[in-house]
């Protein structure tokens, strides 16, 4: 009965609801940054660094124009950019663009250089000198946190920096007589990082430097997020995982895909029940983008309709996503961005997977949301010491892949316990999400869900648990087990009958043979 009421309420609100805009408008007053790189350097994860910087800047509510240095046109930096970031992935490639270097030298906005190959002009503006260290095992220390870095062939830290310069982190050698070098340096509007990796303490330290350089000094608690959820997930394991988080008083979110067809089947109903139980346990739902295959530039309307269908089918089941999660490249593509991401004011940008990247209309002009979470894998946090003291300078989702077995579930529980982080609780902070789709609006504020501005309750009853448990027993049932059992019995009976008939024939034959001699 409760489920029927939810459906009728949603249909009524859909019929008489407020006609919303097709997309949530981003803040048009957001500043824009130019990100210039020398090479994607596929061998040494250069694309990962580009993607990571794009997502960091989006988390800071900064729009980003990403451009290869060789494509830069004279005068571009004068088009209202708040800052320029130069990323050197492979020093041997070189920027190879004098127009960019000249414009950057004359530019009076914020400037950040990442990687080797810093020019004399940049050093002059930083009022520092550069040192070069070779083949060192280094430990990065920032505040109370530390982490041993991979063995480094070469690195160029700054030395002789001004007394009023700000230093973010120290690089300490592993030798007996430890040498110490500066990691990140800020001097006025100029910043420098000798290297950048899209993981671990290097990521967090670089984020701290970038936010401080752009005067965006905030700290956030991380949001625990489970990724890779789908209607094909083991619902009993998902239910146990969400129950564990509730028991440990850990707020959490999941990133899940959905389906557009067969939503009338029992399997989708079980999926929706699991999601409602997650919402009831203070968990949030992010609708994850599907893998795009065989798409073209003309499929934008189709993609928008697909997302509308996902959201409508979930809402009919009493499931209300608070945001959209996609790989970072969706924000670099005009069609993917406009027809999916911009439906929501809350995003979760996941790392790119090159195997799943399908671009429709790449413009490399990323947009912003009211809140955009930077997704980082929990395994890259595990190796940082003193994690309880970690500070996140942008909205961050610490992600763990959805376990698919009881053994992996135990490992995930242990991983969560060892992380020992102070998790974000969206129900207790100024977290206001909104998704516009078709002619309806889903929103969330301080733990309360709304459909077309009207509050709705999450309906969970005792029958739901039994429905979830029945999923596993049905899934694990061996469909042909009884068939082979019955077949075996039939064959046994046939052999017994044949054996009896043979005995009878032998008895009759023997009798006939004996009668011949009696005559």
N, C-alpha and C positions, 0 to 999 in steps of 0.2 A: 504493500500500500504506500509506504514512504517513497519507494522508487517511482511509482506511478505519479505521485504528487510532484516530485522533482521534474519529471518529464513534462507534465501538464503546465507547471509553472514556467518552465523554460520556453515551451512553445507559445504560451500566452505573451510572455515578455518579448519573444522574437517577433510576434505578430504586431504588437502594439508598441514595441521599443522605440527608442530614439534612434533616428538615422545618423549613424556615426560616419566620420570621415573614413575613407578606405585605408588610410595609413596614419600612424601616430606621427605627428610632426616633430622633427628634431629641433633642437635649439639653434635657430638661424644665427644667433650671436656668438656661437662657438668659434674660438680661434682656430687657425689652420697652420699646420706645420709642413714643411717640405722635407721629405726623407729621400736622400740621394745616396745610392750605393754604387760601388765600382763593378761588382760582379756577383752573380748568384752563387758561385763556387759550390756546385752540387756535391763535390767530393767531401768538403768539410762543413756541411750543414749550413751553408750561407743562406739558403732560403728559409731555414728555421729562424735565423736571427732576424731576417726581414719581417717575417710573419709575427715574431714575438714583439718587435718594436712597434709594429702597426697596432697590435692588440693592447700594448701598454698605453700608447697615446690615446686610443679610443677609450680605455678605462679612465683616462684623465679628462675625458670630454673634449678632446682635441681632434679636429678633422685632420686627415693626413692625405697629402699628395705624394705618392711614391714614384720615383723616377730613377732610371739608370743614368749615370753621369754622362754617358755619351749621347743621351737624348735631350739633355738640358739645352734650352735656348736662351740666348742672351737676354737679360732683363727680367726673367721669370721671378727672381727673388723680390722684385719690387711690386709684386701683385698682392700685397697685403698679408704676407706670411708673418706669424708671430715668432717663428724660429726656423732654423735649418739644422738638420742632423746629417752628418757625413758618416756613412758606414763603410769601412774598409774591410771587406771579407777576404780579399786576396791581394796583398800589397804588390805583387808582381804584375797584376792587371793594370793598376794605375787608373787615375780618374780620366786622363786623356781628354780633358775639356778645359781649355784656358778660360773660356767665357764664364764657366761656373766658378773656377778658382778666383777670378778677378771680381765677379759679383759678390762672392762670399766674403772676400777681403774687405770690400766696401760696405757690406751690409751691416747695419747697426742694431739688429735684433739679437735674439738669443741664438748662440751657436754651440753645437756639441760635436766633437770629433770622437769616433769610436774605432779602435783598432790602430794598426801601425800606419806609418807613412804620414805623420803629422808634418805640415809644412812650416818653414821658418816664419811665415806671416802669422800662422795660428799660434805658434809658440810666443811670438812677440805680443799678441793680444792676451795670451794667458800669463804673460810676464814670467815665464818659466823656461827651464831647459829640459831636454829629454836624455835619459840614460838608456842603455841597451843591455839587457841581461840575457845570458845564453844558458840553455840546458839546466834549468833549475826546477827543483820540486818545491812548490810554494804552498803556503796555507793562507787563505783569505780570512781575515778577522774584521768583523763589522759590529760595533757595539759589543754586546755580550755573546755574539754568535761567531762560530768559526767553522771552516771546512777545508779539508785538504783538496787541492786542485790537481787535475791531471798533469803529468810531466810536461813542461813547456820547453819548446825548442828556443824560441826568442820572445822577448817582450820589451816594450818601451815605456816604462813608467816615467812620470815627471819628477824632476828634482829642482832644488833651488826655487821653490815656489814662494810667493809673497806671504808674509805673516798673517795677513787678513784673508787668505784663500781658505776655502772650506775643503776639508779632506773627508771623503767617504770611504772608509776601510783602509786596511793596511795589508801588504803582501809580505809575508815573513818566510825566509828560506829555512830549509830543514837542516842546515849545517850546524856544526858545534858552535861556531861564532855566528849567530844568526844576524843576517842582514835584513833591514826593513825598508820597504818601498811604499810609496803612495799608490793607492788603487784609483779611486775617482777623485777628481779635483774640480772645484768650481771657483772661478775668479770673476766676479761681476756677472756679466751676461755670457761668459764663455765657460764651457765645460769640456772635460776630457775623461775618457775611459780607455785604458790600454788594451783591454779585450772585453768581450761580452759573450756569454753563453746563455742560451734560453732555458736555463734550468738552475736549480739549487740556489746557493747563496749569491752567486754571480748575478742571477736574474733579480733577486730581491734587492741587492745593492745597487745595481744599475737603475732599477725602478725608483729607488730612494733618491739617487742623484738626479734623474730626469724630473721627478716631481718637484724637487727643491729648486732646480734650475729654472723651472717654469712657474715658480712661486705657488705651487699646488700642494701645500703642506697639510696632508690629512693622513689619518691612519684608520685601517679597517680590520675587523675580525674576518677570518676566512669562513667561507660557506662550504661545509662538507657536502660533496656531491657524488652520487653514483651514476656512472655513465654506462651506455650500452644496454639499457632496458628496452624491451620491445614486447609485443603481445606473445612472442614465442619464448620469453623468459620463464624459468621455473618459478611459478607464482608462490609456491610454498617457501622457497628460499628467500624470495623477495619479501614475503610477509614476515619471515623470521628476522630478516635483516632490519626492517623498519621497526619491528617490535623491540629489537635490541637497542636501537637508537633511542626509542622512547624510554626504555627502562633506564638507560644511562643518562637520560636527560640531555641528549645531543640533538639539536635541530639539524635538519639535513634537507637535501633536495635530490631529485633524480632527473636525469636527462633521458627522455624516452621518445622513440618513434611511435607512430600509430599507423592505422590502416584506413583506407578510404572505402574498401569493399568488404562484404561479408560481416558487417557490423551487427547483423541480426543473429549471428551464431552464438552459441553458448560460450565458445572460447573467448570472444570479445567481451562478453558479459563478465567472465571471470577476471579478465584483464582490468576492466573498469572497477570491479570490486576491490582488487588489489590497490589500485590508484586511490580510491576513496579512503581506504584504510590508511594509506600513507598520508593523505591530507588530514585525516582525523588525528594522526600522531604527530602533528606539527611539521610535516614534510611538505616541500613545495614541488610542483611539477613544471619542468621546462620541456616544451615540445621541441624535439630534435628534428632537424631537417633531414629529409630522405636523401639517399644517394641518387644523384642525377645521372641518368644514362640516356644517351641518344637524344638529348635535348638540343634545341636550336634557339636562335634569337627570337623566334616567333612564339615561344612557349611561355612567355611571361604571364599571360592571362590564365593559361592552363595551370601554371604553378600556383598562382594566387588562389584559384578555385580549389586546388588540391589542399592547400593549407586551411581554407575556409571549411572544407569538408571534414578535415581532421578535427578542427576545433568544435564544429557543430556536433559531430558524433560523440565527442568526449563530453561536451556540455549536456547533451541529452541524457548521458549516464551519470550526471552529477559530478563530473571531473572538470576542474577549472584550472588550466595552466596559467602560470603567472608571467611566463616569458618564453622566448624562443632561443634555442641553442643551435649554433651552426659552427662549422669550421671557419677560421678567420677569413678565408678567401671569399666567402659570401659577401663580406662587407667591401670587397674590392671590385665587385661585379655589379654593374648598374641594374641589371634585370633581377638577379638574385636578391640584391639589397632592397629594391623597390617593391618586389612582389612577395617578400617573405619577412625579412628582418623588420621592415618599417611598419609592420602590423602591430608591433609591440614597443613599449617604452623601456623594457628590461631585456637585456641580451646576456647570453653566456657564449663567449667566443672561444671555441676549442682549437687546439693546435691543428694545423693542416696535415692531411695525409696525402702525399703526392699520388698515391695509387687511386685515390677517390676524388681527385680534383677535376671537375668538368666546368670550364668557364663558358659563359654565354656571351657576355659583353663586358670584358674587363676594361675599366676606366682608371683603376688605381686611385680613385677619389673616395676614400672611406668617409662614412657619415658617423653620427654619434647618437646615443640613446640617453635617456635620463639616467640609467645605470647600466653599465656594461661590465660583466665579470670576466676577468682574465682567468682562464682555466689552466691549472698547472697540476701535473700528475703528483700524487702523494709520494711516490717513490723518490722524486727529486728533492723532497723535503726531509726524507728519512735520514739522510747523511749529514744534516746540519746539527751541530751540537747546541745545547741549551735552547731547544725549540720553544719552550714555554715563554721565552722572551722575544720571540719573533714579532716583527712589526710589518704589516702589509700596507703599502702606501697607495694602493688602488684596490677597488673591489676585486676580490680574488676567490675563485672556486677551487678548492683542493679536491681533485677528482680521484676516484677509485673505480676500477672496472667492476661491473656487476658480476659477482661470483656465480658459477654455474654448477657447483657441487658442494656437498656438505663440508668437505675438506677445505675447499677454497673459502667457504663462508667462515670457518673457524679462523683461517689466516687473516681474513679481512677484519674480523672483530679484534684480533690481536694487533693488527696494524693500526687500527683506530685508537686502541688503548695506548700504544707506544707513541703515537703522534703527540698526544698530550697538548693539544692546541685549545685556545679559548675561542670556541666557535661562534659564528654570527647567528643570532636568532631574529629572523625577519619579522616575527610576530610582535617583537618588543622594541623595534626601532622604527625610524621614519622611512619605512619601505612601502612605497606606493607603486604598484604595477598596474598596467593597463594593456589590454589587447583588443584592437578593433578588427572585426572581420564581418564580411557581408553587411548586415544591418544591425549588428549586435556588438556589445562591449562586455568583456570580462575584466574585472578589476579585483584588487586585493589590498587591504590596508589593516595593519595591526591585528592580523590573525583572522580578519573577517573577509569572506568572499562576497562579491557583488556581481549580478547579471543585470546589465542595463540600469545601473545605479541602485538596484533593489537588493538588499541583503539576502543571501541564501545560506542554508545550513548543509553541512556534510552529513549525509544519512548513511549510517553503518549499523547493521543489526547482527544478531547472533548467527543467523543463517549464512551470512557471508563467509564466516570462518570455515564452515562445513563445505561450502562451494569451492573454496580455495583448496582445501585438503583433498577433495574429490578429483581435482585436476591431476595430482600426481598419480593416484591409483589408476586413473583412466589412461594416463600417458604411459605408465610402465606395464600395462597389461599386455601379455603376449597373445596376439590375436589368434594364432593358429594352434595354440597349446591344446585346446579341447579337440580340435580337428584330428590331430595326430593321435591323441589318446583314444578316441572313438575308432579311428581307422585301425589302430593296433588290435583292438578287441575284435573287429569284424574279420580281420585276417586270421586271428587265432581260431575263431569259430569255423571258418572255412577249412582250415587245415585239420581240425578235429573231425569235421564231417567227412572229408576226403579219407582220413585215416580209418574211420569206422567203415566206410564203403569198401575200402581195399580189404579190410579184415573179412567182411561179409563175402566178397568175391573169392578170397582165398579159401574160406571155409566151404563155399559151394563148389568150387573147382576141385578141391581135395575129395569131397564126397563123390562127385561124378567120376573121378579117376579111379577111386576104390571100387565103385560099382561095376566098372568095365571088367575087372579081374574076377569078380564073383560070378560072372556069367561063364 
